């Protein structure tokens, strides 16, 4: 359980990165794509890509201005 809780912040970093892509790619700015669809697509991509990443070398800052 502790391993999963340690991976949540790393997953959120990947998810937020893809959410940013969805927000600024012109193809997805079309009104035909609702916010829920963009969020679900971002989550799906992050869920598929996250297991392939080498998370052993990542460091998560403990404070906002840590880096």
Secondary structure as UniProt FT lines:
FT   HELIX           2..24
FT   HELIX           26..29
FT   TURN            31..32
FT   HELIX           35..50
FT   TURN            51..52
FT   HELIX           55..57
FT   TURN            64..65
//
